[in-house]
Amino acid sequence: MRFFDTVEKNTCCEMCGGMIQMGVYLNSPIAYGLFQEAYSLSYYVDKTDILSELVPLVELKKNSRERAGVYQGKGLKYVAITRPRRFGKTIMANMIASYFGKGADSHEEFDTLKVSKYAWYKRHLNQHNVIHISFNEMPLNCNSYDNYINRFVKGLHLDLRKAYPDAEIDKDDDIWDALNKIYVYCGGEKFIFILDEWDYIYHQNFATTADRENFTKFLSNLLKDKAYVEMAYMTGILPIAKYSSGSELNMFCEYTMATEEKFSEYFGFTDNEVDDLYDRYLKMDIPEHNVKREGLRDWYDGYHTKTGERVYNPRSVVLALQNNNLGDYWTSSGPYDELFYYISANVDSVRDDVGLLLSDIPVPARVREYAATSMELKTRDEIFSAMVVYGFLNFENGYVSIPNEELKDKFAEMAEKEPSLGTVYNLTRESGRMLAATKAGDTRTMTEILSFVHNTESPLLVYNSEAELASIIKLAYLQARDLYRIEREDKAGTGYVDFIFYPIQKNDDAIIIELKVNHTAEEAVKQIRNRQYALKFEGKIGEKPEYTGRILAVGISYSKDDPEKRHECRVEVLREKL
């Protein structure tokens, strides 16, 4: 790590007569060390173009009319970006701190990145005082707000006193008083604040309503209307409590995934970025590439920016490529269980909607951002709004939906374990019977279960297409997700099959399902045979097949003209177990 030489390269505050030193929060090399680690990874994605949005805010002086337009006006130096967990906020904060901060010489990395093409690149590289705080760092055995906040206050206070010994900072001064003294006594010295996980305190059990309000006031006292603030860049999950009493943080310009276009391309991966990462993956020297490009899209895509651009969960994409396996990487991290508590215990209409969401049927919702100081969710729209903020649901054109397979697994797991979900819970229990009946060729039971699922979840008058039938099939086989990788509209043989169930245990039954509306189940099975869908499970010529269990052809049909709305099922063994 290349830290600035403590004698020659640290800048001197002549009016204070002291040498500006590196600290834990002030001009710290920690962010640079973490940025170095991210930069060195095989799947690092260059997002340094975001600096082109931030540098003009730093260069804005006295609200000059020379910058009329987008950069004109009060408060633009305050930027708050909120995204779901694991969407690259911390990596971005470390990068920004590494570029602006004096704590380390970072040119070796940045010279190779997109930011180096800008005319102002070297003018701001490692030239600013940066105060970088990650609010998710807690004292050992922290059980109170005072313990929590004092850690940051004491640490930053120590940094400032060491860096500016002649600024007459008293040990009892508030942080903002200390910074004001530095500004006054050190010739207008300014600071860039980079605050990550700003809302962390709101998720802690020990934090009371008063604690949350005090933290908001702390940030306001630290940042609002302060001459020493060159720029404040803040990230978190929750939107700022902008409309709470006092509007303490209303100086921030907020940018969310659902409501603002600006900055949207810098958080999460775009299609083109995932294409590039996948190309890197294919060049990796590994025995077998188990991850397919379409698998990344099905499992980790599904989010949309305000402009409609597709966004992937970055952490999950990277881990899938690193581990050479599609899996649940994001949903296992983060304190999200409380949202499922709200679904299962608080609002009947939300519980009812879970079945539709699991069936890939979007449900209408009025999504509104909610303030961080108001964690109680009472109405259906409040709960859906929270779930969009946390990344559990995508919101587009007035409807919410489950974004991808990774999240569907989480919803399905919840549905299987929560009796309080009522109808949805009962449906998942029936889905276990559905799989067993299919393997046994028990078409009567299959038909009964399909009718039960259909009558429970689908309005009869709109159940008129294969797409709607497919939604019911997803619910009917929900528990099969534990034993199978289920692909929809997968290419097989000489066509595309409606569903293919790839067994996780390669000696288990493989299942091919074809759906028909106003045709017979026999016709569906015939299509499976004629188009040779079973070739998907057969090995290459001269090689032993990877899947050695039985191959089952399943035809499911539905007549929309039948007044009794009956299903028909047929199961045929295409190949016995090898």
ROMIKOL-264556 format. One line per field, with one value per residue (C-alpha): z, x, y; residue in three letters. Coordinates in nm, 4 decimals. Layout:
BEGIN
c3 [Z, ...]
c1 [X, ...]
c2 [Y, ...]
code [ala, ...]
//
This chain:
BEGIN
c3 [0.0000, -0.0999, 0.1752, 0.1404, 0.3097, 0.6486, 0.6045, 0.2407, 0.1061, 0.3865, 0.3381, 0.6015, 0.7539, 0.7866, 0.9869, 1.2447, 1.2306, 1.2251, 0.9892, 0.8618, 0.9488, 0.8528, 1.0998, 1.1395, 0.9912, 0.8609, 0.5512, 0.6436, 0.4225, 0.5192, 0.2314, -0.0131, 0.1228, 0.0669, -0.2770, -0.3699, -0.2764, -0.4883, -0.7810, -0.7819, -0.8128, -1.1393, -1.1589, -1.0705, -1.2650, -1.3332, -1.2130, -1.1721, -1.4169, -1.1136, -1.0253, -1.3275, -1.1398, -0.8143, -0.9177, -1.0492, -0.7035, -0.5444, -0.7967, -0.7470, -0.5777, -0.4377, -0.6423, -0.9501, -1.2405, -1.4622, -1.3568, -1.4314, -1.5025, -1.3430, -1.0902, -0.9978, -0.6617, -0.2917, -0.1464, -0.4466, -0.2565, -0.0443, -0.2184, -0.0662, -0.2605, -0.1302, -0.2686, -0.1385, 0.0502, -0.1555, -0.4463, -0.4371, -0.2102, 0.0146, -0.2734, -0.4342, -0.1120, -0.0749, -0.4341, -0.3988, -0.0758, -0.2398, -0.5307, -0.3392, -0.0137, 0.0918, 0.2914, 0.0194, -0.3268, -0.5432, -0.8907, -0.9829, -0.9793, -1.1050, -1.3967, -1.5489, -1.4951, -1.6836, -1.4615, -1.5914, -1.9264, -1.7771, -1.7911, -1.4163, -1.3194, -1.1737, -1.0328, -0.7694, -0.7291, -0.3587, -0.3088, -0.0597, 0.3096, 0.3386, 0.6489, 0.5770, 0.8268, 0.7937, 1.0405, 1.0451, 1.2693, 1.6294, 1.9629, 2.1205, 2.3153, 2.2110, 2.3843, 2.3715, 2.1345, 2.3492, 2.3143, 1.9415, 1.8586, 2.1046, 1.9178, 1.6066, 1.7959, 2.0024, 1.7061, 1.4790, 1.7612, 1.8149, 1.4426, 1.4259, 1.7323, 1.5973, 1.2489, 1.3640, 1.6966, 1.6768, 1.6009, 1.9718, 1.9745, 2.3259, 2.4164, 2.5197, 2.1921, 1.9817, 1.6497, 1.4534, 1.6844, 1.6278, 1.2515, 1.2639, 1.4510, 1.1869, 0.9144, 1.0914, 1.2130, 0.9178, 0.6264, 0.5278, 0.5440, 0.4033, 0.4137, 0.1939, 0.4042, 0.2832, 0.5122, 0.4416, 0.5919, 0.7366, 0.8446, 1.0266, 1.3682, 1.2590, 1.2321, 1.5835, 1.8530, 2.1201, 1.9238, 2.0515, 1.8617, 2.0556, 1.9584, 1.5904, 1.6184, 1.8017, 1.5289, 1.2628, 1.4634, 1.4963, 1.1187, 1.0790, 1.3285, 1.1587, 0.7994, 0.7525, 0.6638, 0.7489, 0.5657, 0.6228, 0.4158, 0.0669, -0.0234, 0.1688, 0.0041, 0.2011, 0.1265, 0.2909, 0.2392, 0.3845, 0.2345, 0.4509, 0.6949, 0.4855, 0.5910, 0.9614, 1.2079, 1.1631, 0.8290, 0.9721, 0.6593, 0.3902, 0.2385, 0.0782, -0.2789, -0.2590, -0.5362, -0.5127, -0.7596, -0.7954, -0.8284, -0.9727, -1.2972, -1.1897, -1.0630, -1.1558, -1.3758, -1.0956, -0.8554, -0.9608, -1.2873, -1.6281, -1.9012, -2.0812, -1.7637, -1.6934, -2.0542, -1.9962, -1.6644, -1.8258, -2.0999, -1.8297, -1.6611, -1.9809, -2.0100, -1.6613, -1.6503, -1.4707, -1.5516, -1.6373, -1.6654, -1.4793, -1.4987, -1.8098, -1.9170, -1.9168, -1.5670, -1.4410, -1.5919, -1.4394, -1.0965, -1.0347, -1.2791, -1.2495, -1.1008, -1.3034, -1.2742, -1.3248, -1.6937, -1.7249, -1.7530, -1.6256, -1.3117, -1.1636, -0.8015, -0.8207, -0.5193, -0.6339, -0.9908, -0.8746, -0.6229, -0.8769, -1.1201, -0.8518, -0.7115, -1.0550, -0.9264, -0.9278, -0.5712, -0.3008, -0.2193, -0.1412, 0.0459, 0.3117, 0.4185, 0.5857, 0.8516, 0.6424, 0.8448, 0.9902, 0.6515, 0.6390, 0.9842, 0.8524, 0.5642, 0.7785, 1.0768, 1.0038, 0.6831, 0.5317, 0.1848, 0.1721, 0.2779, -0.0003, -0.2549, -0.1778, -0.3762, -0.6796, -0.6528, -0.6301, -0.9446, -1.1294, -1.1347, -1.0608, -0.8171, -0.8219, -0.5512, -0.4667, -0.3690, -0.1685, 0.0083, 0.3829, 0.6329, 0.8244, 1.1533, 1.0898, 1.0942, 1.1657, 0.8584, 0.8813, 0.5372, 0.2354, 0.0378, 0.3233, 0.3423, -0.0332, -0.0288, 0.2364, 0.0415, -0.2699, -0.0671, 0.0766, -0.2651, -0.2058, -0.4744, -0.7985, -0.8776, -1.2343, -1.3940, -1.0813, -1.0064, -0.7704, -0.8531, -0.7276, -0.9289, -0.9855, -0.8928, -0.5993, -0.4301, -0.5321, -0.3351, -0.0289, -0.0726, -0.1313, 0.1823, 0.3813, 0.2349, 0.3284, 0.6909, 0.7909, 0.8839, 0.9416, 0.5662, 0.5547, 0.1958, 0.0608, 0.3279, 0.2374, -0.1285, -0.0549, 0.1357, -0.1625, -0.3864, -0.2046, -0.2839, -0.6454, -0.6997, -0.5360, -0.7453, -1.0639, -0.9909, -0.9130, -1.2294, -1.0139, -1.2579, -1.0532, -0.7555, -0.9880, -1.1361, -0.7940, -0.6723, -0.9873, -0.9435, -0.5802, -0.6680, -0.9582, -0.7621, -0.4780, -0.6654, -1.0150, -1.1227, -1.3365, -1.6064, -1.6931, -1.6858, -2.0625, -2.1777, -2.1335, -1.9490, -1.6854, -1.6675, -1.6222, -1.3215, -1.1557, -1.2372, -1.0548, -0.7413, -0.7776, -0.7912, -0.5445, -0.3153, -0.6130, -0.6035, -0.3144, -0.5278, -0.8791, -1.0843, -1.2737, -1.6114, -1.8011, -2.1835, -2.2037, -2.5416, -2.5841, -2.8831, -3.1751, -2.9794, -2.6492, -2.3660, -2.1137, -1.8030, -1.7428, -1.3944, -1.3625, -1.0555, -0.8104, -0.7367, -1.0814, -1.0228, -0.9416, -1.1921, -1.4586, -1.5482, -1.8719, -1.8612, -2.1645, -2.1220, -2.3492, -2.3486, -2.5439, -2.6384, -2.4705, -2.2292, -2.4711, -2.7390, -2.4946, -2.4285, -2.8007, -2.8565, -2.5951, -2.7820, -3.1349, -3.0589, -2.8651, -2.5533, -2.3628, -2.5440, -2.2804, -2.0365, -2.2701, -2.2904, -2.5987, -2.8358, -2.6717, -2.3281, -2.0228, -1.9526, -1.6665, -1.5458, -1.4774, -1.3293, -1.5136, -1.7673, -1.7253, -1.9865, -1.8231, -2.0231, -1.8545, -2.0350, -1.9589, -2.1511, -2.1134, -2.2719, -2.0138, -1.7800, -1.4955, -1.5606, -1.5421, -1.5919, -1.7588, -1.6791, -1.8371, -1.7267, -1.9494, -1.8757, -2.1665, -2.0158, -1.7206, -1.4610, -1.5900]
c1 [0.0000, 0.1404, 0.0629, 0.1779, 0.5077, 0.4321, 0.6898, 0.6990, 0.3528, 0.1157, -0.0172, 0.0632, -0.1802, 0.0443, -0.2007, -0.2279, 0.1355, 0.0549, 0.0996, -0.2208, -0.1879, -0.3797, -0.6386, -0.9016, -1.1767, -0.9901, -0.7791, -0.7726, -0.5927, -0.8526, -1.0904, -0.8005, -0.6932, -1.0448, -1.0644, -0.7364, -0.8835, -1.1951, -0.9879, -0.7704, -1.0635, -1.1227, -1.4788, -1.4213, -1.6497, -1.5258, -1.7885, -1.5563, -1.7652, -1.9749, -1.6976, -1.7997, -2.1275, -1.9539, -1.6536, -1.8695, -2.0278, -1.6843, -1.5787, -1.8919, -1.7788, -2.0080, -2.2947, -2.1351, -2.3637, -2.0956, -2.2396, -2.5980, -2.8278, -2.8016, -2.5407, -2.7090, -2.8769, -2.8489, -2.7825, -2.6394, -2.3258, -2.5429, -2.6000, -2.7886, -2.8136, -3.0285, -3.0251, -3.1028, -2.8330, -2.5517, -2.5928, -2.2384, -2.2875, -1.9881, -1.7547, -1.8562, -1.8003, -1.4527, -1.3702, -1.4862, -1.2918, -0.9830, -1.0011, -1.0552, -0.8767, -0.5262, -0.4817, -0.3038, -0.1563, -0.4059, -0.2943, -0.1679, -0.5223, -0.7127, -0.4741, -0.6133, -0.9814, -1.2432, -1.2077, -0.8554, -0.9936, -1.1409, -0.9551, -1.0025, -0.8803, -0.5398, -0.6662, -0.8704, -0.6836, -0.5819, -0.6212, -0.9080, -0.9640, -1.2024, -1.3912, -1.5046, -1.7323, -1.9009, -2.1874, -2.2245, -1.9174, -2.0254, -1.8425, -1.8042, -2.1171, -2.2903, -2.6267, -2.7126, -2.7180, -2.4644, -2.2146, -2.2746, -2.2417, -1.9595, -1.7322, -1.7492, -1.7442, -1.4381, -1.2525, -1.3115, -1.2396, -0.9010, -0.8227, -0.9005, -0.6958, -0.3939, -0.4212, -0.4851, -0.3048, -0.3103, -0.6806, -0.7557, -0.9881, -1.1030, -1.1591, -1.5142, -1.5986, -1.8740, -1.7513, -1.9122, -1.7545, -1.4143, -1.4651, -1.5804, -1.2626, -1.0512, -1.2369, -1.1854, -0.8278, -0.6898, -0.7801, -1.1162, -1.0191, -1.2996, -1.3896, -1.5629, -1.7862, -1.8441, -2.0953, -2.1797, -2.4700, -2.6151, -2.9352, -2.7668, -2.8843, -3.2482, -3.2136, -3.0749, -3.3011, -3.1604, -3.2398, -3.5497, -3.7552, -3.5737, -3.2363, -3.3278, -3.4363, -3.1140, -2.9069, -3.0889, -3.0198, -2.6541, -2.6181, -2.7985, -2.5688, -2.2675, -2.3581, -2.6423, -2.5468, -2.1815, -1.9138, -1.6594, -1.8623, -1.7144, -1.9453, -2.1484, -2.2036, -2.4271, -2.5547, -2.7907, -3.1006, -3.3723, -3.4747, -3.3951, -3.6620, -3.7118, -4.0644, -4.0248, -4.0685, -3.8013, -3.6797, -3.3308, -3.1784, -3.3823, -3.0673, -2.9890, -3.0815, -3.2097, -3.1647, -3.3522, -3.3729, -3.7490, -3.7907, -3.4745, -3.2873, -2.9642, -2.6885, -2.8927, -2.6213, -2.3638, -2.5394, -2.6075, -2.4849, -2.6295, -2.6820, -2.3659, -2.1593, -2.2857, -2.2058, -1.8479, -1.8224, -1.9568, -1.6942, -1.4280, -1.5849, -1.5750, -1.2019, -1.1348, -0.9364, -1.1884, -1.2894, -1.6507, -1.8444, -2.1669, -2.3180, -2.5154, -2.5649, -2.9430, -2.9143, -2.7610, -3.0536, -3.3173, -3.1580, -3.0241, -3.1885, -3.5398, -3.4780, -3.5500, -3.4471, -3.6933, -3.5979, -3.6678, -3.3065, -3.2439, -3.0324, -2.8705, -2.7807, -2.4015, -2.2981, -2.4940, -2.3621, -2.0009, -2.0381, -2.2173, -1.9278, -1.6621, -1.8287, -1.9240, -2.2762, -2.6148, -2.7385, -2.8863, -2.6072, -2.7819, -3.0916, -2.8878, -2.7371, -2.9061, -3.1743, -3.4857, -3.6849, -3.8973, -4.0539, -4.1787, -4.3165, -4.5289, -4.6479, -4.7421, -4.8895, -5.0124, -5.2038, -5.4447, -5.4302, -5.0518, -5.0743, -5.3219, -5.0966, -4.8024, -4.9564, -5.0023, -4.6443, -4.5119, -4.7113, -4.5295, -4.8450, -4.7653, -5.0018, -5.1047, -4.9636, -4.9146, -4.5508, -4.4372, -4.1094, -4.1335, -3.9204, -3.6483, -3.7847, -4.1156, -4.0485, -4.4072, -4.5776, -4.9534, -5.1092, -5.0636, -4.9007, -4.6617, -4.5469, -4.4978, -4.3121, -4.0768, -4.0193, -3.9306, -3.6854, -3.5258, -3.5005, -3.7477, -3.9832, -3.9475, -4.1844, -4.2742, -4.5742, -4.7872, -4.7231, -4.4917, -4.3391, -4.0693, -3.7613, -3.5858, -3.5362, -3.3104, -3.5890, -3.8548, -3.6621, -3.6854, -4.0572, -4.1159, -3.9204, -4.1320, -4.4548, -4.3580, -4.2792, -4.5457, -4.8859, -5.0064, -5.0024, -5.3182, -5.4131, -5.0608, -4.9247, -5.1895, -5.0986, -4.7338, -4.8343, -5.0363, -4.7363, -4.5466, -4.8281, -4.8271, -4.4665, -4.5181, -4.8296, -4.6436, -4.3630, -4.6207, -4.8192, -5.1254, -5.3082, -5.6285, -5.4519, -5.2667, -5.5976, -5.7522, -5.4574, -5.4540, -5.8230, -5.7652, -5.4776, -5.6692, -5.9877, -5.7880, -5.5609, -5.6916, -6.0036, -6.1931, -6.2900, -5.9302, -5.7820, -5.7704, -5.4102, -5.0987, -4.9308, -5.2043, -5.1936, -4.8149, -4.8681, -5.0804, -4.8224, -4.5554, -4.7657, -4.8640, -4.4982, -4.3641, -4.1926, -4.0201, -3.7801, -3.6017, -3.5216, -3.5059, -3.3710, -3.6821, -3.6442, -3.9272, -3.9373, -3.6103, -3.4668, -3.4727, -3.4672, -3.6247, -3.8227, -3.8891, -4.0519, -4.2800, -4.1061, -3.8034, -3.7243, -3.3514, -3.2992, -3.0337, -2.9640, -2.8671, -3.0214, -3.3637, -3.6505, -3.6158, -3.9482, -4.0607, -4.3941, -4.5870, -4.9022, -5.2044, -5.5189, -5.8167, -5.6071, -5.5632, -5.2938, -5.2109, -5.1355, -4.8990, -4.7115, -4.7021, -4.5326, -4.2703, -4.1974, -4.2051, -3.9835, -3.7393, -3.7322, -3.5829, -3.2520, -3.1838, -3.1144, -2.9318, -2.5539, -2.3523, -2.2901, -2.0457, -2.0806, -2.2770, -2.5747, -2.5294, -2.8855, -2.9436, -3.2922, -3.6198, -3.7332, -4.1008, -4.3163, -4.6031, -4.8890, -5.1307, -5.4285, -5.7192, -6.0352, -6.1501, -6.4795, -6.5495, -6.8225, -6.6737, -6.3246, -6.1527, -5.7847, -5.6477, -5.3108, -5.1036, -4.7671, -4.5515, -4.2115, -3.9811, -3.6815, -3.6402, -3.3689, -3.0246]
c2 [0.0000, 0.3364, 0.5844, 0.9413, 1.0101, 1.1627, 1.4386, 1.5317, 1.4570, 1.5459, 1.8944, 2.1529, 2.3991, 2.7003, 2.9100, 2.6329, 2.5392, 2.1683, 1.8804, 1.7166, 1.3504, 1.0413, 0.9196, 0.6514, 0.8693, 1.1766, 1.1106, 0.7439, 0.4880, 0.2252, 0.2993, 0.2809, -0.0568, -0.1911, -0.0319, -0.1992, -0.5363, -0.4779, -0.3473, -0.6602, -0.9012, -1.0845, -0.9551, -0.5897, -0.3524, 0.0009, 0.2494, 0.5485, 0.7529, 0.8437, 1.0886, 1.2957, 1.3596, 1.4523, 1.6598, 1.9490, 1.9690, 1.9981, 2.2602, 2.4680, 2.7894, 3.0545, 2.9199, 3.0739, 3.1569, 3.0102, 2.6748, 2.7694, 2.4799, 2.1397, 2.2514, 2.5773, 2.6160, 2.5546, 2.2139, 2.0354, 1.9437, 1.7110, 1.3764, 1.0823, 0.7563, 0.4706, 0.1179, -0.2315, -0.4151, -0.5666, -0.3284, -0.1913, 0.1101, 0.0385, -0.0445, 0.2847, 0.4806, 0.3308, 0.4188, 0.7795, 0.8233, 0.6719, 0.9142, 1.2382, 1.1608, 1.2566, 0.9378, 0.7421, 0.7832, 0.5969, 0.7019, 0.3560, 0.2173, 0.5199, 0.5784, 0.2553, 0.3378, 0.5398, 0.8461, 0.9078, 1.0306, 1.3497, 1.6815, 1.7376, 1.3907, 1.4833, 1.8137, 1.6322, 1.3035, 1.2762, 1.6511, 1.6730, 1.6240, 1.3300, 1.2226, 0.8688, 0.6934, 0.3538, 0.3657, -0.0131, -0.0402, -0.0888, -0.1041, -0.4482, -0.5452, -0.2248, -0.1981, 0.1713, 0.4641, 0.6514, 0.3639, 0.3588, 0.7288, 0.8024, 0.5631, 0.7818, 1.1105, 1.0216, 0.8749, 1.1722, 1.4166, 1.2513, 1.2644, 1.6365, 1.7275, 1.5372, 1.6848, 2.0430, 2.0875, 2.4669, 2.5031, 2.5390, 2.2392, 2.1618, 1.7972, 1.8846, 2.0605, 1.9109, 1.7758, 2.0589, 2.3157, 2.1566, 2.1622, 2.5232, 2.6171, 2.4442, 2.6311, 2.9650, 2.9202, 2.7246, 2.9471, 2.8028, 2.4364, 2.2167, 1.8500, 1.5947, 1.3703, 1.0159, 0.8456, 0.4820, 0.2813, 0.6007, 0.4224, 0.1314, 0.2513, 0.2225, -0.1558, -0.2077, -0.3461, -0.1182, 0.1989, 0.3774, 0.6311, 0.9030, 0.7498, 0.7593, 1.1196, 1.2074, 1.0459, 1.2461, 1.5625, 1.4592, 1.4388, 1.7695, 1.9449, 1.7922, 1.8764, 2.1238, 2.4816, 2.4256, 2.6212, 2.3444, 2.0946, 2.0732, 1.7850, 1.5289, 1.1921, 0.9571, 0.6064, 0.3600, 0.1500, 0.3681, 0.7005, 0.9995, 1.1079, 1.4126, 1.4793, 1.4190, 1.7020, 1.9629, 1.8291, 1.8051, 1.6531, 1.8225, 1.9714, 1.6359, 1.5571, 1.1990, 0.9445, 0.6152, 0.3286, 0.3609, 0.7363, 0.8934, 0.8304, 0.9993, 0.7656, 0.4575, 0.3041, 0.3058, 0.0696, -0.2838, -0.4344, -0.3561, -0.6168, -0.5065, -0.5285, -0.8799, -0.9757, -0.8603, -1.0459, -1.3612, -1.3390, -1.3211, -1.6223, -1.8291, -1.7558, -1.8887, -2.2126, -2.4349, -2.7955, -2.7099, -2.3841, -2.4617, -2.1123, -2.0140, -1.6521, -1.6925, -1.8387, -1.5152, -1.3257, -1.5531, -1.5683, -1.2186, -0.9778, -0.8405, -0.4980, -0.1878, 0.1739, 0.4557, 0.4580, 0.0857, -0.0275, -0.3804, -0.4098, -0.7208, -0.7802, -0.7339, -0.9389, -1.2418, -1.2246, -1.2072, -1.4902, -1.7104, -1.6673, -1.7077, -2.0208, -2.1542, -2.2101, -2.0382, -2.0031, -1.7828, -1.5405, -1.2158, -1.3236, -1.5003, -1.1680, -0.8756, -0.8236, -0.8722, -1.1218, -0.8439, -0.7839, -1.1391, -1.0935, -0.8091, -1.0235, -1.3198, -1.1453, -0.7953, -0.7408, -0.9924, -0.8446, -0.8829, -1.2444, -1.3089, -1.1451, -1.3727, -1.6563, -1.4346, -1.3078, -1.6633, -1.7419, -1.4621, -1.2520, -0.8840, -0.7172, -0.3511, -0.1275, 0.2382, 0.2425, 0.5397, 0.5951, 0.6081, 0.7976, 0.6247, 0.7495, 0.5705, 0.1973, 0.0898, -0.0479, -0.0794, -0.0662, -0.2892, -0.0086, 0.0747, -0.2865, -0.3116, 0.0195, -0.1144, -0.4336, -0.2348, -0.0242, -0.3386, -0.5019, -0.7848, -0.6590, -0.4728, -0.1879, -0.0971, 0.0725, 0.0547, -0.3144, -0.5015, -0.8385, -1.0753, -0.9778, -1.3094, -1.6745, -1.5902, -1.3968, -1.6505, -1.9096, -1.6864, -1.6305, -2.0009, -2.0892, -1.8480, -1.9847, -2.3408, -2.2535, -2.0000, -2.1457, -1.7896, -1.7408, -1.9478, -2.0279, -1.9865, -2.2205, -2.4789, -2.4465, -2.5214, -2.8357, -2.9461, -2.8809, -3.1557, -3.3976, -3.2767, -3.3772, -3.7153, -3.7798, -3.6883, -3.9326, -4.2023, -4.1310, -4.0580, -3.8313, -3.8249, -3.6666, -3.4294, -3.3137, -3.2609, -3.0519, -2.8395, -2.7658, -2.6707, -2.4358, -2.2861, -2.2261, -2.0722, -1.8362, -1.7667, -1.5767, -1.8256, -1.5809, -1.4841, -1.8336, -1.8589, -1.8941, -2.1073, -1.8194, -1.8227, -2.2005, -2.1764, -1.9479, -2.2144, -2.4819, -2.2798, -2.2817, -2.6450, -2.7512, -2.4938, -2.7438, -2.9019, -2.6039, -2.7757, -3.0820, -2.9411, -2.6549, -2.5498, -2.3825, -2.2135, -2.2054, -2.3948, -2.4970, -2.8720, -3.1055, -2.9228, -2.6669, -2.4974, -2.6855, -2.5150, -2.6536, -2.8725, -2.9986, -3.0737, -3.2932, -3.1789, -3.5456, -3.6666, -4.0127, -3.8672, -3.8443, -3.5750, -3.4133, -3.2460, -3.0602, -2.9369, -2.7268, -2.7051, -2.4943, -2.6360, -2.9397, -3.2767, -3.3869, -3.6667, -3.4057, -3.2377, -3.5642, -3.6365, -3.2987, -3.3874, -3.7126, -3.5710, -3.2722, -3.4914, -3.2778, -3.5719, -3.5216, -3.2564, -3.5392, -3.7740, -3.7713, -3.6993, -3.9889, -4.2283, -4.0624, -4.1716, -3.9435, -3.6962, -3.7613, -4.1303, -4.1317, -4.1801, -3.9217, -3.8348, -3.6633, -3.4737, -3.3288, -3.0890, -2.9440, -2.7168, -2.6410, -2.2837, -2.3786, -2.6498, -2.5172, -2.7252, -2.5841, -2.9235, -3.0058, -3.3170, -3.4756, -3.7500, -3.8927, -4.1129, -4.2658, -4.1833, -4.3614, -4.5916, -4.5369, -4.6323]
code [met, arg, phe, phe, asp, thr, val, glu, lys, asn, thr, cys, cys, glu, met, cys, gly, gly, met, ile, gln, met, gly, val, tyr, leu, asn, ser, pro, ile, ala, tyr, gly, leu, phe, gln, glu, ala, tyr, ser, leu, ser, tyr, tyr, val, asp, lys, thr, asp, ile, leu, ser, glu, leu, val, pro, leu, val, glu, leu, lys, lys, asn, ser, arg, glu, arg, ala, gly, val, tyr, gln, gly, lys, gly, leu, lys, tyr, val, ala, ile, thr, arg, pro, arg, arg, phe, gly, lys, thr, ile, met, ala, asn, met, ile, ala, ser, tyr, phe, gly, lys, gly, ala, asp, ser, his, glu, glu, phe, asp, thr, leu, lys, val, ser, lys, tyr, ala, trp, tyr, lys, arg, his, leu, asn, gln, his, asn, val, ile, his, ile, ser, phe, asn, glu, met, pro, leu, asn, cys, asn, ser, tyr, asp, asn, tyr, ile, asn, arg, phe, val, lys, gly, leu, his, leu, asp, leu, arg, lys, ala, tyr, pro, asp, ala, glu, ile, asp, lys, asp, asp, asp, ile, trp, asp, ala, leu, asn, lys, ile, tyr, val, tyr, cys, gly, gly, glu, lys, phe, ile, phe, ile, leu, asp, glu, trp, asp, tyr, ile, tyr, his, gln, asn, phe, ala, thr, thr, ala, asp, arg, glu, asn, phe, thr, lys, phe, leu, ser, asn, leu, leu, lys, asp, lys, ala, tyr, val, glu, met, ala, tyr, met, thr, gly, ile, leu, pro, ile, ala, lys, tyr, ser, ser, gly, ser, glu, leu, asn, met, phe, cys, glu, tyr, thr, met, ala, thr, glu, glu, lys, phe, ser, glu, tyr, phe, gly, phe, thr, asp, asn, glu, val, asp, asp, leu, tyr, asp, arg, tyr, leu, lys, met, asp, ile, pro, glu, his, asn, val, lys, arg, glu, gly, leu, arg, asp, trp, tyr, asp, gly, tyr, his, thr, lys, thr, gly, glu, arg, val, tyr, asn, pro, arg, ser, val, val, leu, ala, leu, gln, asn, asn, asn, leu, gly, asp, tyr, trp, thr, ser, ser, gly, pro, tyr, asp, glu, leu, phe, tyr, tyr, ile, ser, ala, asn, val, asp, ser, val, arg, asp, asp, val, gly, leu, leu, leu, ser, asp, ile, pro, val, pro, ala, arg, val, arg, glu, tyr, ala, ala, thr, ser, met, glu, leu, lys, thr, arg, asp, glu, ile, phe, ser, ala, met, val, val, tyr, gly, phe, leu, asn, phe, glu, asn, gly, tyr, val, ser, ile, pro, asn, glu, glu, leu, lys, asp, lys, phe, ala, glu, met, ala, glu, lys, glu, pro, ser, leu, gly, thr, val, tyr, asn, leu, thr, arg, glu, ser, gly, arg, met, leu, ala, ala, thr, lys, ala, gly, asp, thr, arg, thr, met, thr, glu, ile, leu, ser, phe, val, his, asn, thr, glu, ser, pro, leu, leu, val, tyr, asn, ser, glu, ala, glu, leu, ala, ser, ile, ile, lys, leu, ala, tyr, leu, gln, ala, arg, asp, leu, tyr, arg, ile, glu, arg, glu, asp, lys, ala, gly, thr, gly, tyr, val, asp, phe, ile, phe, tyr, pro, ile, gln, lys, asn, asp, asp, ala, ile, ile, ile, glu, leu, lys, val, asn, his, thr, ala, glu, glu, ala, val, lys, gln, ile, arg, asn, arg, gln, tyr, ala, leu, lys, phe, glu, gly, lys, ile, gly, glu, lys, pro, glu, tyr, thr, gly, arg, ile, leu, ala, val, gly, ile, ser, tyr, ser, lys, asp, asp, pro, glu, lys, arg, his, glu, cys, arg, val, glu, val, leu, arg, glu, lys, leu]
//
